[in-house]
Amino acid sequence: WSLKQQYPNCFWAAPEEFFSDGPLVNRGTDFGLMPSLFEPGGIVQHEFFVACTPVIAFKTGGLKDSVIEFNGIVKSAGHTFESYKKEDFIFAIERAIGTFRSPQKYAKLRQNAFD
């Protein structure tokens, strides 16, 4: 609620519906961003995967086991970064944008996320 009040022109979520529209939001998202420094098991990335949404994640805990770097060949479901630095996160996002700009590659990545 605080973000919605503080940034009315930039925050479009309905906080009262967070637990009812989550699957729809995950499906409508181009990428899930999970730059978690610590993620022991990781469940949220699987919620994105069920919605066919690839994830950009820091390689930690359960994320490193389930979010595999997309290279167009192996079954992989996102883009990752190994060093917890802003530049590495940005580089992962840039790779994701490159994938997104290729409709064929991006469709493959979304299918991989679901599979």
Backbone as CSV, one residue per row, in Angstrom:
resi,resn,N_x,N_y,N_z,CA_x,CA_y,CA_z,C_x,C_y,C_z
1,TRP,0.819,-1.187,0.000,0.000,0.000,0.000,0.865,1.252,0.000
2,SER,1.965,1.171,0.733,2.862,2.316,0.814,3.417,2.687,-0.555
3,LEU,3.882,1.685,-1.323,4.409,1.966,-2.660,3.336,2.529,-3.579
4,LYS,2.143,2.013,-3.475,1.037,2.494,-4.324,0.733,3.962,-4.017
5,GLN,0.768,4.332,-2.748,0.509,5.719,-2.371,1.682,6.625,-2.721
6,GLN,2.894,6.128,-2.543,4.085,6.931,-2.794,4.334,7.144,-4.282
7,TYR,4.017,6.124,-5.102,4.272,6.189,-6.541,2.994,5.856,-7.320
8,PRO,1.982,6.705,-7.263,0.701,6.367,-7.895,0.784,6.196,-9.412
9,ASN,1.765,6.791,-10.053,1.883,6.670,-11.506,2.820,5.553,-11.948
10,CYS,3.418,4.856,-10.991,4.387,3.808,-11.321,4.068,2.459,-10.696
11,PHE,3.096,2.394,-9.827,2.786,1.150,-9.121,1.335,0.800,-9.416
12,TRP,1.147,-0.249,-10.229,-0.201,-0.563,-10.708,-0.806,-1.794,-10.057
13,ALA,-0.133,-2.417,-9.132,-0.672,-3.622,-8.498,-1.810,-3.251,-7.553
14,ALA,-2.665,-4.221,-7.318,-3.743,-4.064,-6.348,-3.375,-4.918,-5.131
15,PRO,-2.797,-4.316,-4.094,-2.319,-5.095,-2.950,-3.374,-6.010,-2.340
16,GLU,-4.635,-5.624,-2.399,-5.679,-6.475,-1.817,-5.920,-7.747,-2.643
17,GLU,-5.340,-7.817,-3.839,-5.528,-8.980,-4.705,-4.253,-9.794,-4.910
18,PHE,-3.232,-9.567,-4.099,-1.955,-10.253,-4.291,-2.085,-11.765,-4.315
19,PHE,-2.954,-12.316,-3.500,-3.047,-13.766,-3.428,-4.106,-14.338,-4.358
20,SER,-4.824,-13.472,-5.079,-5.839,-13.979,-6.000,-5.434,-13.824,-7.460
21,ASP,-4.572,-12.864,-7.766,-4.194,-12.662,-9.172,-2.741,-13.017,-9.462
22,GLY,-2.060,-13.662,-8.518,-0.657,-14.023,-8.697,-0.382,-14.835,-9.946
23,PRO,-1.131,-15.928,-10.203,-0.884,-16.712,-11.424,-1.048,-15.894,-12.705
24,LEU,-2.018,-14.996,-12.722,-2.226,-14.156,-13.897,-1.054,-13.197,-14.087
25,VAL,-0.566,-12.628,-12.994,0.586,-11.733,-13.062,1.816,-12.495,-13.553
26,ASN,2.033,-13.697,-13.016,3.184,-14.505,-13.446,3.098,-14.820,-14.931
27,ARG,1.919,-15.117,-15.428,1.734,-15.458,-16.842,1.964,-14.237,-17.744
28,GLY,1.579,-13.070,-17.270,1.703,-11.855,-18.069,3.059,-11.187,-18.000
29,THR,3.958,-11.749,-17.226,5.289,-11.182,-17.051,6.256,-11.774,-18.067
30,ASP,7.128,-10.961,-18.634,8.110,-11.460,-19.597,9.213,-12.262,-18.920
31,PHE,9.644,-11.827,-17.755,10.665,-12.516,-16.963,10.370,-12.298,-15.480
32,GLY,10.629,-13.306,-14.683,10.593,-13.143,-13.237,11.987,-12.771,-12.771
33,LEU,12.096,-11.740,-11.952,13.402,-11.314,-11.443,13.569,-11.827,-10.023
34,MET,14.613,-12.607,-9.801,14.883,-13.167,-8.477,16.348,-12.969,-8.099
35,PRO,16.722,-11.729,-7.793,18.112,-11.467,-7.417,18.372,-11.735,-5.935
36,SER,17.731,-12.764,-5.394,17.861,-13.084,-3.968,19.294,-13.444,-3.618
37,LEU,19.808,-12.864,-2.554,21.133,-13.218,-2.065,21.084,-14.587,-1.381
38,PHE,19.943,-14.892,-0.767,19.759,-16.159,-0.060,18.387,-16.722,-0.412
39,GLU,18.344,-17.920,-0.890,17.086,-18.575,-1.270,17.266,-20.071,-1.019
40,PRO,16.999,-20.534,0.204,17.331,-21.912,0.560,16.658,-22.975,-0.299
41,GLY,15.407,-22.818,-0.615,14.714,-23.851,-1.400,14.256,-23.312,-2.744
42,GLY,13.564,-22.231,-2.684,13.059,-21.616,-3.891,11.749,-22.233,-4.339
43,ILE,10.685,-21.484,-4.187,9.370,-21.911,-4.649,8.860,-20.949,-5.709
44,VAL,9.153,-19.683,-5.551,8.602,-18.662,-6.440,9.007,-18.901,-7.886
45,GLN,10.246,-19.344,-8.133,10.647,-19.589,-9.511,9.775,-20.668,-10.144
46,HIS,9.339,-21.639,-9.365,8.480,-22.689,-9.903,7.090,-22.142,-10.227
47,GLU,6.639,-21.151,-9.467,5.375,-20.494,-9.793,5.488,-19.774,-11.135
48,PHE,6.639,-19.163,-11.389,6.867,-18.539,-12.697,6.909,-19.606,-13.786
49,PHE,7.599,-20.709,-13.537,7.739,-21.765,-14.542,6.389,-22.354,-14.942
50,VAL,5.509,-22.580,-13.972,4.185,-23.119,-14.272,3.427,-22.168,-15.201
51,ALA,3.726,-20.885,-15.111,3.096,-19.880,-15.963,3.871,-19.667,-17.265
52,CYS,4.840,-20.530,-17.559,5.683,-20.425,-18.773,6.564,-19.187,-18.760
53,THR,6.871,-18.664,-17.592,7.658,-17.443,-17.500,9.078,-17.763,-17.059
54,PRO,10.069,-17.407,-17.884,11.468,-17.628,-17.510,11.891,-16.701,-16.374
55,VAL,12.996,-17.055,-15.727,13.452,-16.338,-14.538,14.889,-15.863,-14.728
56,ILE,15.169,-14.687,-14.197,16.535,-14.174,-14.096,16.882,-14.268,-12.618
57,ALA,17.931,-15.037,-12.282,18.193,-15.316,-10.871,19.673,-15.354,-10.545
58,PHE,19.969,-15.014,-9.279,21.301,-15.205,-8.733,21.450,-16.688,-8.418
59,LYS,22.609,-17.254,-8.737,22.839,-18.683,-8.516,23.113,-18.937,-7.038
60,THR,22.037,-19.164,-6.300,22.125,-19.449,-4.871,21.062,-20.467,-4.493
61,GLY,21.309,-21.252,-3.487,20.333,-22.184,-2.952,19.571,-22.958,-4.011
62,GLY,18.249,-22.988,-3.862,17.389,-23.701,-4.793,17.330,-23.082,-6.176
63,LEU,17.684,-21.815,-6.296,17.666,-21.155,-7.604,18.733,-21.737,-8.526
64,LYS,19.916,-22.014,-7.974,20.996,-22.536,-8.821,20.692,-23.937,-9.329
65,ASP,19.800,-24.640,-8.649,19.437,-25.994,-9.062,18.316,-26.021,-10.093
66,SER,17.532,-24.962,-10.168,16.367,-24.994,-11.048,16.379,-23.963,-12.174
67,VAL,17.102,-22.875,-12.017,17.182,-21.862,-13.080,18.509,-22.082,-13.797
68,ILE,18.431,-22.678,-14.971,19.615,-23.010,-15.751,19.755,-21.989,-16.874
69,GLU,20.974,-21.521,-17.098,21.257,-20.505,-18.118,20.809,-20.971,-19.500
70,PHE,20.023,-20.142,-20.154,19.526,-20.440,-21.496,20.628,-20.211,-22.521
71,ASN,20.863,-21.240,-23.335,21.831,-21.085,-24.424,21.239,-21.537,-25.751
72,GLY,19.940,-21.841,-25.760,19.271,-22.233,-26.989,19.391,-23.708,-27.310
73,ILE,20.207,-24.435,-26.551,20.428,-25.852,-26.854,19.803,-26.734,-25.774
74,VAL,20.281,-26.609,-24.548,19.773,-27.463,-23.473,18.460,-26.916,-22.930
75,LYS,17.717,-27.788,-22.277,16.483,-27.343,-21.621,16.863,-26.441,-20.464
76,SER,16.607,-25.180,-20.611,16.957,-24.224,-19.579,15.824,-23.225,-19.444
77,ALA,15.729,-22.610,-18.283,14.548,-21.817,-17.986,14.824,-20.375,-17.591
78,GLY,15.972,-19.844,-17.970,16.217,-18.457,-17.619,17.636,-18.006,-17.859
79,HIS,17.981,-16.953,-17.170,19.331,-16.398,-17.218,19.794,-16.212,-15.781
80,THR,21.064,-16.448,-15.546,21.589,-16.409,-14.190,22.822,-15.518,-14.091
81,PHE,23.161,-15.180,-12.862,24.426,-14.482,-12.607,25.054,-15.092,-11.372
82,GLU,26.393,-15.244,-11.395,27.105,-15.986,-10.356,27.753,-15.108,-9.303
83,SER,28.044,-13.883,-9.637,28.660,-12.975,-8.684,27.603,-11.946,-8.275
84,TYR,27.421,-11.767,-6.976,26.364,-10.873,-6.500,26.823,-9.420,-6.603
85,LYS,26.906,-8.969,-7.852,27.301,-7.600,-8.158,26.301,-7.020,-9.139
86,LYS,26.095,-5.717,-9.024,25.136,-5.031,-9.887,25.443,-5.269,-11.360
87,GLU,26.697,-5.230,-11.733,27.088,-5.389,-13.136,26.729,-6.784,-13.664
88,ASP,26.897,-7.805,-12.844,26.554,-9.171,-13.256,25.044,-9.327,-13.428
89,PHE,24.282,-8.715,-12.526,22.819,-8.741,-12.637,22.385,-8.047,-13.931
90,ILE,22.969,-6.892,-14.207,22.633,-6.156,-15.431,22.995,-6.973,-16.667
91,PHE,24.130,-7.656,-16.637,24.532,-8.488,-17.776,23.529,-9.622,-18.002
92,ALA,23.021,-10.219,-16.929,21.995,-11.266,-17.065,20.728,-10.682,-17.687
93,ILE,20.361,-9.482,-17.281,19.180,-8.826,-17.845,19.410,-8.518,-19.320
94,GLU,20.605,-8.071,-19.667,20.906,-7.790,-21.077,20.819,-9.063,-21.924
95,ARG,21.285,-10.192,-21.404,21.161,-11.460,-22.134,19.689,-11.827,-22.303
96,ALA,18.906,-11.582,-21.253,17.477,-11.863,-21.319,16.802,-10.991,-22.384
97,ILE,17.174,-9.737,-22.447,16.613,-8.842,-23.467,16.990,-9.334,-24.854
98,GLY,18.227,-9.799,-25.015,18.643,-10.361,-26.305,17.794,-11.558,-26.690
99,THR,17.498,-12.414,-25.728,16.627,-13.567,-25.990,15.228,-13.096,-26.338
100,PHE,14.729,-12.119,-25.614,13.380,-11.595,-25.834,13.230,-10.991,-27.232
101,ARG,14.292,-10.410,-27.738,14.243,-9.773,-29.071,14.156,-10.785,-30.211
102,SER,14.404,-12.044,-29.923,14.266,-13.107,-30.913,12.998,-13.893,-30.584
103,PRO,11.906,-13.641,-31.297,10.648,-14.325,-30.966,10.780,-15.851,-30.912
104,GLN,11.575,-16.417,-31.798,11.744,-17.872,-31.813,12.478,-18.356,-30.553
105,LYS,13.560,-17.678,-30.189,14.310,-18.066,-28.990,13.483,-17.846,-27.727
106,TYR,12.773,-16.718,-27.694,11.973,-16.425,-26.504,10.837,-17.437,-26.340
107,ALA,10.203,-17.829,-27.441,9.152,-18.853,-27.373,9.724,-20.171,-26.857
108,LYS,10.926,-20.513,-27.302,11.593,-21.732,-26.831,11.889,-21.634,-25.332
109,LEU,12.360,-20.476,-24.896,12.665,-20.273,-23.482,11.402,-20.402,-22.637
110,ARG,10.290,-19.820,-23.086,9.028,-19.938,-22.343,8.575,-21.401,-22.279
111,GLN,8.727,-22.123,-23.385,8.349,-23.543,-23.377,9.248,-24.333,-22.424
112,ASN,10.538,-24.019,-22.436,11.476,-24.674,-21.506,11.079,-24.411,-20.055
113,ALA,10.676,-23.180,-19.760,10.283,-22.839,-18.388,9.116,-23.716,-17.954
114,PHE,8.143,-23.899,-18.817,6.994,-24.730,-18.468,7.381,-26.195,-18.344
115,ASP,8.203,-26.665,-19.286,8.621,-28.069,-19.259,9.431,-28.386,-18.025
